[in-house]
Amino acid sequence: MTEASSSIAVPEDALLIIPVRNMVVFPGEVAHISIGRQMSINAARLAVERSRKIGVLLQLDPAEDTPGPEALHEVGTIVSIVRFVTAPNGMHHLICEGEERFRIAEFLEDLPCLAARYTLVDVAEPTDAEVQARVKLLRERTSAITKLLPEVPVEFAANLASLEAPGALADLVAGFLDIKPLEKQAILETVDVRERLDRVLAAATEQLNVLEISREIGAKSKEKIEAQQREYFLREQLKTIQRELGEEGRGSEIEELTRGVDSARMPPEVEKEARRELKRLRGMPESSAEYSMVRTYLDWLTSLPWAVVDTEDIDIPRARAVLDEDHYGLEKIKRRILEYLAVRKLNPAGRSPILCFVGPPGVGKTSLGRSIARALGLKFVRASLGGMHDEAEIRGHRRTYIGALPGSIIQSIRKAGSRNPVFMLDEMDKLGAGFHGDPSAALLEVLDPEQNATFTDNYLGVPFDLSKVLFVGTANVLDAIPGPLRDRMEVIELPGYTQEEKLEIAKRYLIDRQRTENGLAADQVSIDDDALVEVIDGYTREAGVRNLEREIGALLRHAAVRITEGAVTSLHVTRDDVPGILGARRFEREVQMRTSVPGVATGLAWTPVGGDILFVEATAVPGQGKLILTGQLGDVMKESAQAAVSLAKGRLESLNVGREWLNDRDLHVHVPAGAIPKDGPSAGVAIFVALMSLLSGRKVRSDVAMTGEISLRGLVLPVGGIKEKSLAALRAGIDTVALPARNRKDLEEIPESAREHLRFVWLETVDDALDAALAPSGEDASP
């Protein structure tokens, strides 16, 4: 019905009709309708999907299975659907609320359900003394009836006292009375309010007499029925009614929640709150909006692992084997993780530090967290914090809001099903504060061992112990993490990979993973080492290996096409095949080409995704001795360029360049890739060398890249990102790196495999940079 419903055309002025047996719905009455006939199901579904109201009409003959227009009464009630439920036994149930009377004008044909054009029945509400007398008498007799009936809904008594309109009061009482459907239909069709009140009064009087007689008979036989037997009898009746309705019923639902509270092993204060809410739930009507809210809250409380703690299996040799199996290289990081696990084994009750892996994308930060969980035998959950700007996403929303839920911390703990999982907080540097609060501030309590034992989610409103959770964070940039949050974690930096490491990672992990994803067997396709080196060097100049895996996937997909076409049964990809599959090389060794003229120097830069090389170009053009800076440079980089010009001007005499020559020209310093913003002081050395190369006519060696801040005294000051910059130089084919001498302590951070391929020149002053970078006058700059 859902797929085809869009093609069913029901005019807007028509009303969908549901015929019913043995019941009449009055305006203002909330009624339960069970439907099983296909035309009624079609009408209900169509009404729900299109937010339409339906008309309820009583059948003339209750035994008729497929009543047509002629088998229905003409007057019925327009109702709105409050809830549509499909029971396991195939029956469908409607909870609906009556709104107003209508009369059938004309039935429509050729539809999968009954529909008709209609007119509303106008009802005048008289307020004279006779009517008020009838209203008073009806209230008195109905009130007497409610006292004789067990379990009268509280809402009925309230409505009976508050309704002022005589017609609405008559409808309310008529729907409540236990009278025959035809009598109710006659009352429904009675438009005149006086006559309707008289009919309802007569029915109420008759039922009151019956109840009074029943009470007398019941009083006489009450002594014969034991209280336990009576309770058993009523409960069996209730179960029978629930089975007929096709649902477990409210009683079994509350019993299930009670069992959940009993078995959850909550802390005493939490269990006290849960039982208080359970008591409130028992006293609420199921139709109340707050009923579902309290039930959902209890579902959350009973499903959390309050006392479930997995056993840690810390075996250091096995953990070492797991880390080596999952990751190649990263020896320093693996050693720190093993130290962490060893301390945790020797002192399980101690407060373990919270590790935060910081590094470029694609270097294995998230997979390290999975490896830690595997090494410990614990569950692993991950919450991505990227783009999170609302404190409630961490702490949850208060239950006063519609659709409130716990925050991501509690949701992930529930998903883990344990109180001590390995919990990875991914992309911590991507948090952002908004007008709803600062989520990084909410994380302070989560990551503080002094506070997280009593972490309180706004939705739960009770403390949950997070002290057993092993939190691990990841970030690309450390500076973007707020200081107080960074202070709670031990930062472990992951460098980018060298070419040799990428080759090994591709051979050990990436090729096999891509073979599996593309449905290939090991004997169907292979890639030789030279082809992988070509992909690494010419197509994926990055710190991590994500793009490398994508390119390997492209090679394997090409093989998959060839094999499925029947052109080959197996394929071996060589270096010569790579350009034909991936296209022309994306990266060239452009250092030698760029530095083939004086005035161009190769610098090193740090970026959030790893290190990179940049070229500094300087030239002199006719002008008035001004300095022109282009390339979207930041203020700090502009100031470095001005300092470099001042230093260069101080050395004009040694270059045999007259000041008159410089006064008639403008110096133009440009850093290509102008669409990318650049800032920082570390390009000072490169700018100075480029200017001195221009003024002296000596080319800069193409195999030298440099970084460092300069002072007006000619000193080379230390900078950051030495590890990333050195790896970027290696990726670009540079074998000599000029670094500030005061950065010599950072040499140990550079991977040993990279140190073996690089020559380091340590700079105390800018003159050291000139000696290392400038080729002798008249000589080629090539190495």
Residue pairs with C-beta under 8 A, 6 or more apart in sequence:
1 41
1 42
1 45
1 46
1 112
2 45
2 49
5 45
5 46
5 49
5 50
8 46
8 111
8 112
10 16
10 46
10 50
10 52
10 108
10 111
10 115
11 108
11 117
13 117
14 108
14 115
14 116
14 117
14 118
15 53
15 54
15 55
15 78
15 102
15 115
15 116
15 117
15 118
16 43
16 46
16 47
16 52
16 53
16 54
16 55
16 113
16 114
16 115
17 43
17 54
17 55
17 56
17 57
17 72
17 76
17 107
17 113
17 114
17 115
17 116
18 33
18 35
18 40
18 43
18 44
18 54
18 55
18 56
18 57
18 94
18 114
19 37
19 40
19 57
19 58
19 59
19 67
19 71
19 72
19 114
20 33
20 56
20 57
20 58
20 59
21 58
21 59
21 62
22 62
22 181
23 31
23 33
23 58
23 181
23 184
24 56
24 58
24 77
24 175
24 181
24 184
24 185
24 187
24 188
25 31
25 33
25 56
25 76
25 77
25 79
25 96
25 98
25 175
26 77
26 98
26 171
26 172
26 174
26 175
26 184
26 187
26 188
27 77
27 98
27 99
27 100
27 101
27 168
27 171
28 97
28 98
28 99
28 159
28 168
28 171
28 172
28 175
29 97
29 98
29 171
29 172
29 175
30 82
30 95
30 96
30 97
30 98
30 287
31 79
31 95
31 96
31 97
31 98
31 175
32 93
32 94
32 95
32 245
33 56
33 93
33 94
33 96
34 91
34 92
34 93
34 94
34 245
35 41
35 44
35 91
35 92
35 93
35 94
36 90
36 91
36 92
37 65
37 66
38 112
39 66
39 112
39 113
39 114
40 92
40 113
41 92
42 112
42 113
43 54
43 113
43 114
43 115
44 54
44 81
44 84
44 92
44 94
45 84
46 52
46 113
47 53
47 54
47 81
48 81
48 84
53 78
53 79
53 80
53 81
53 99
54 78
54 79
54 81
54 96
55 76
55 77
55 78
55 79
55 102
55 116
55 118
56 76
56 77
56 79
56 96
56 98
57 72
57 73
57 76
57 104
58 72
58 73
58 76
58 181
58 185
59 67
59 71
59 72
59 73
60 67
60 71
60 72
60 73
61 67
61 71
62 181
64 71
69 104
69 107
69 114
69 116
72 104
73 185
73 189
74 103
74 104
75 101
75 102
75 103
75 104
75 121
75 185
75 188
75 189
76 101
76 102
76 104
76 188
77 98
77 99
77 100
77 101
77 102
77 188
78 98
78 99
78 100
78 101
78 102
79 96
79 97
79 98
79 99
80 96
80 97
80 99
81 94
81 95
81 96
82 95
82 96
82 97
82 287
83 94
83 95
84 92
84 93
84 94
84 95
85 92
85 93
85 94
85 95
85 247
86 92
86 93
87 93
87 245
87 246
87 247
88 246
89 246
91 245
91 246
93 245
93 246
93 247
95 287
98 171
98 175
100 120
100 121
101 120
101 121
101 123
101 188
101 191
102 118
102 119
102 120
102 121
103 118
103 119
103 120
103 121
104 116
104 117
104 118
105 116
105 117
105 118
105 119
106 116
106 117
107 114
107 115
107 116
108 115
108 116
108 117
121 191
122 191
123 167
123 191
123 193
124 193
125 165
125 166
125 167
125 193
126 166
126 193
126 194
127 166
130 194
131 166
131 193
131 194
131 197
132 166
134 166
134 194
134 197
134 198
134 201
135 166
135 169
135 197
137 201
138 169
138 170
138 173
138 197
138 200
138 201
138 204
139 160
139 161
139 169
141 201
141 204
141 205
141 208
142 160
142 173
142 176
142 204
143 160
144 208
145 177
145 204
145 207
145 208
145 211
146 152
146 156
146 157
146 160
148 208
148 211
148 212
148 214
148 215
149 211
153 285
154 285
155 285
156 172
156 176
159 172
160 169
160 172
160 173
163 169
163 172
166 193
166 197
167 193
167 196
170 187
170 193
170 196
170 197
170 200
171 187
173 200
173 204
174 184
174 187
174 188
174 196
174 199
174 200
174 203
175 184
177 200
177 203
177 204
177 207
178 207
179 203
179 207
183 199
183 203
186 199
187 196
187 199
187 200
187 203
190 196
190 199
225 233
238 249
238 251
239 249
242 248
242 249
242 251
242 252
250 286
253 295
254 278
254 281
254 282
257 278
257 281
257 295
257 298
257 299
257 302
258 278
260 298
260 299
260 302
260 303
261 271
261 274
261 275
261 278
261 298
261 301
261 302
263 302
264 271
264 274
264 301
264 302
264 304
264 306
264 307
265 306
265 307
266 274
266 301
266 306
266 307
267 306
267 463
269 462
269 463
270 301
270 306
270 462
270 463
273 301
273 461
273 462
274 298
274 301
274 302
277 294
277 297
277 298
277 301
278 298
280 294
281 291
281 294
281 295
281 298
284 290
284 291
284 294
285 291
293 399
297 399
297 459
300 406
300 410
300 414
300 459
300 460
301 460
301 462
303 414
304 410
304 413
304 414
304 464
305 413
305 414
305 416
305 417
305 418
305 419
306 419
306 464
307 419
308 417
308 418
308 419
309 418
309 419
309 420
309 468
310 377
310 378
310 379
310 418
310 420
310 421
311 377
312 344
312 345
312 348
312 376
312 377
312 378
312 420
313 376
313 377
314 341
314 342
314 344
314 345
314 375
314 376
315 375
316 338
316 341
316 342
316 345
318 375
319 337
319 338
319 341
319 375
319 376
320 334
320 338
322 371
322 374
322 375
323 334
323 337
323 338
323 371
323 375
324 334
326 367
326 368
326 370
326 371
326 374
327 334
327 364
327 367
327 368
327 371
328 501
328 504
328 505
328 508
328 509
329 497
329 501
329 504
329 505
329 751
330 364
330 368
330 494
333 357
333 368
333 492
333 494
336 355
336 492
337 355
337 368
337 372
340 352
340 353
340 355
341 372
341 375
341 376
343 350
343 352
344 350
344 352
351 449
352 470
353 489
353 490
354 447
354 471
354 472
354 473
354 488
354 489
354 490
355 472
355 473
355 489
355 490
355 492
356 428
356 472
356 473
356 474
356 475
356 481
356 486
356 489
356 490
356 491
356 492
357 365
357 368
357 369
357 472
357 473
357 474
357 475
357 492
357 494
358 365
358 474
358 475
358 476
358 477
358 478
358 491
358 492
358 493
358 494
359 365
359 476
359 493
359 494
359 495
359 496
359 543
360 476
360 494
360 496
360 542
360 543
360 544
360 608
360 609
360 610
360 724
361 476
361 543
361 544
361 546
361 609
362 542
362 543
362 544
362 545
362 546
362 547
363 494
363 495
363 496
363 497
363 543
363 544
363 545
364 494
364 544
365 474
365 494
366 382
366 424
366 426
366 474
368 472
369 380
369 382
369 422
369 424
369 472
369 474
370 380
372 422
372 470
372 472
373 379
373 380
373 421
373 422
374 380
376 422
376 470
378 418
378 420
378 421
378 422
378 470
379 416
379 417
379 418
379 421
379 422
380 416
380 421
380 422
380 424
381 412
381 413
381 415
381 416
381 421
381 422
381 423
381 424
382 412
382 423
382 424
382 426
383 408
383 409
383 412
383 423
383 424
383 425
383 426
384 426
384 427
385 425
385 426
385 427
385 428
385 430
385 431
385 439
386 426
386 427
386 430
387 430
387 432
388 394
388 408
388 430
388 431
388 432
388 439
389 431
389 432
389 433
389 434
389 436
389 439
390 434
390 436
390 437
390 439
391 436
391 437
391 438
391 439
391 441
391 442
392 407
392 436
392 437
392 458
393 407
393 408
393 439
394 407
394 408
394 409
394 439
394 442
394 443
394 446
395 407
395 409
395 442
395 456
395 457
395 458
396 404
396 405
396 406
396 407
396 410
396 457
396 458
396 459
396 460
397 403
397 404
397 405
397 458
397 459
398 404
398 458
398 459
399 459
399 461
404 459
405 411
405 459
406 414
406 457
406 459
406 460
407 442
407 457
407 458
407 459
409 423
409 446
409 455
409 457
409 466
410 457
410 459
410 460
410 464
412 421
412 423
413 419
413 421
413 423
413 464
413 466
413 469
416 423
419 465
419 468
419 469
420 468
420 469
420 470
421 469
421 470
422 470
422 472
423 469
423 470
423 471
423 472
424 471
424 472
424 473
424 474
425 443
425 471
425 472
425 473
425 474
426 473
426 474
427 474
427 475
427 476
428 443
428 473
428 474
428 475
428 481
428 485
429 475
429 476
429 477
429 478
429 480
429 481
430 480
431 438
431 439
431 440
431 443
431 481
431 482
432 439
433 439
433 440
440 481
440 482
440 485
441 482
443 485
444 451
444 484
444 485
444 488
445 451
445 452
445 455
446 452
446 455
446 466
446 471
447 471
447 473
447 485
447 488
447 489
448 488
449 467
452 465
452 466
452 467
452 469
453 463
453 465
453 466
453 467
454 463
454 465
455 463
455 464
455 465
455 466
456 462
456 463
456 464
457 464
473 489
475 481
476 608
476 609
477 608
478 486
478 491
478 493
493 723
493 749
495 543
495 723
495 724
495 727
495 749
495 750
495 751
496 542
496 543
496 544
496 610
496 611
496 724
496 727
496 728
497 505
497 543
497 544
497 545
497 727
498 727
498 730
498 751
498 753
498 754
498 757
499 533
499 536
499 537
499 730
499 731
500 753
501 751
501 753
502 536
502 545
502 548
503 529
503 532
503 533
503 536
505 545
505 548
506 532
506 536
506 545
506 548
506 549
506 552
507 529
507 532
510 545
510 548
510 549
510 552
511 527
511 552
511 556
512 522
513 549
514 549
514 552
514 553
514 556
515 521
515 522
515 525
515 556
517 553
518 553
518 556
518 557
518 560
519 560
520 556
520 559
520 560
520 563
523 570
524 559
524 563
524 569
524 570
524 571
525 556
525 559
525 560
525 563
525 570
525 571
525 572
525 573
526 570
526 571
526 572
526 573
527 552
527 555
527 572
527 573
528 572
528 573
528 574
528 575
530 574
530 575
531 555
531 573
531 574
531 575
531 577
531 578
532 552
533 575
534 575
534 578
535 548
535 551
535 552
535 555
535 578
535 582
536 548
537 587
537 731
538 578
538 585
538 586
538 587
538 588
539 547
539 551
539 578
539 582
539 585
539 586
539 587
540 547
540 548
540 551
541 586
541 587
541 731
541 732
542 548
542 609
542 610
543 609
543 610
543 611
543 724
543 727
544 609
544 610
551 582
554 581
554 582
555 573
555 578
555 581
555 582
558 581
559 571
559 573
562 568
562 571
563 569
563 570
563 571
573 581
579 585
589 732
589 733
591 602
591 613
591 702
591 703
591 705
591 732
591 733
591 734
592 702
592 781
592 782
594 600
594 602
594 615
594 702
595 601
595 602
595 615
595 699
595 700
595 701
595 702
595 781
596 699
596 702
596 781
597 699
598 693
598 694
598 696
598 697
598 698
598 699
598 700
599 617
599 618
599 619
599 690
599 691
599 693
599 694
600 615
600 616
600 617
600 618
600 690
600 693
600 700
601 615
601 616
601 686
601 687
601 689
601 690
601 693
601 700
601 706
601 773
602 613
602 614
602 615
602 616
602 686
602 700
602 702
602 704
602 705
602 706
602 734
603 613
603 614
603 615
603 616
603 682
603 683
603 685
603 686
603 687
603 705
603 706
603 707
604 611
604 612
604 613
604 614
604 682
604 686
604 705
604 706
604 707
604 725
604 726
604 728
604 729
604 737
605 611
605 612
605 613
605 614
605 678
605 680
605 682
605 683
605 707
605 725
605 728
606 612
606 680
606 682
606 720
606 721
606 724
606 725
607 724
610 724
610 727
610 728
611 721
611 723
611 724
611 725
611 726
611 727
611 728
611 729
612 728
613 705
613 728
613 729
613 732
613 734
614 671
614 672
614 673
614 678
614 683
614 686
615 671
615 672
616 669
616 670
616 671
616 683
616 686
616 687
616 689
616 690
617 669
617 670
617 671
617 672
617 690
618 667
618 668
618 669
618 670
618 687
618 690
618 691
618 693
618 694
619 667
619 668
619 670
619 694
620 662
620 665
620 666
620 667
620 668
620 694
621 665
621 666
621 668
622 664
622 665
622 666
623 664
623 665
623 666
624 663
624 664
624 666
625 662
625 663
625 664
625 665
625 666
626 666
626 667
627 641
627 642
627 645
627 666
627 667
627 669
628 666
628 667
628 668
628 669
629 638
629 641
629 669
629 670
630 668
630 669
630 670
630 671
630 674
631 670
631 671
631 672
631 673
631 674
631 678
632 674
632 675
632 676
632 677
632 678
633 641
633 671
633 678
633 679
634 677
634 678
634 679
634 680
635 679
636 679
636 680
636 681
637 671
637 678
637 679
637 680
637 681
637 683
639 681
640 681
640 683
640 684
640 687
640 709
640 710
641 669
641 684
641 687
643 684
643 710
643 711
643 712
644 684
644 687
644 688
644 691
644 710
645 667
645 669
645 691
646 712
647 688
647 710
647 712
647 714
647 766
648 688
648 691
648 692
648 695
649 662
651 692
652 658
652 659
652 662
652 695
655 692
655 695
655 696
657 695
667 691
667 694
669 687
669 690
669 691
671 678
671 683
680 719
681 709
681 717
681 719
682 707
682 708
682 709
682 719
682 720
682 721
683 707
684 708
684 709
684 710
685 706
685 707
685 708
685 709
685 710
685 716
685 738
685 763
685 766
685 769
686 706
686 707
688 710
688 766
688 769
689 700
689 706
689 766
689 769
689 770
689 773
689 774
690 700
692 698
692 770
692 774
693 699
693 700
693 773
693 774
696 774
696 777
697 777
698 774
698 775
698 776
698 777
699 774
699 775
699 779
699 780
699 781
700 773
700 774
700 775
700 781
701 736
701 772
701 773
701 774
701 775
701 781
701 782
701 783
702 781
702 782
702 783
703 734
703 735
703 736
703 782
703 783
704 734
704 736
704 737
704 738
704 761
704 772
704 773
705 725
705 729
705 732
705 734
705 736
705 737
705 738
706 737
706 738
706 739
706 763
706 769
706 772
706 773
707 719
707 722
707 725
707 737
707 738
707 739
707 740
708 716
708 717
708 718
708 719
708 738
708 739
708 740
708 743
708 763
708 769
709 716
709 717
709 718
709 719
709 740
710 716
710 717
710 766
711 717
714 765
714 766
714 767
715 764
715 765
715 766
716 740
716 741
716 763
716 764
716 765
716 766
716 768
716 769
717 740
717 742
718 740
718 742
718 743
719 740
719 743
722 739
722 743
722 746
722 747
722 749
722 750
723 746
723 749
723 750
725 737
726 737
726 739
726 750
726 754
726 758
727 750
727 751
727 754
729 737
729 758
730 754
730 757
730 758
734 758
735 757
735 758
735 759
735 783
736 758
736 759
736 760
736 761
736 772
736 783
737 758
737 759
737 760
737 761
738 760
738 761
738 763
738 768
738 769
738 772
738 773
739 760
739 761
739 762
739 763
740 762
740 763
741 762
741 763
741 764
744 762
747 755
747 760
750 758
761 768
761 772
762 768
763 769
763 772
775 781
